[in-house]
Amino acid sequence: MPTKTISVLEEVYKELLRHKKSGESFSDELRRLVYRKGKISECAGLWSWMEKSDIESIERAIAKRRKVSALAKKGKMRLME
């Protein structure tokens, strides 16, 4: 598999080294960190401090985005990048 060389700040390297698991390469670690999926339980209570109107606004935005995505999948609309 082809490789690329990257440069990171010394402090970033030290953090990567600190979090790297035994037997794990830096590529493995970066893959694990980049593709990490959170658990829904980690989100519990995050919206508890928000006003109901703010939550409803977020829910409307999510619903709108889902509709746009569905239309894009059907080829009826292009998503902007």
Buried (B, 14 or more C-beta within 10 A) or exposed (E): EEEEEEEEEEEEEEEBEEEBEEEEEEEEBBEEEEEEEEEEEEEEEEEEEEEEEEEEEEEEEEEEEEEBEEEEEEEEEEEEE
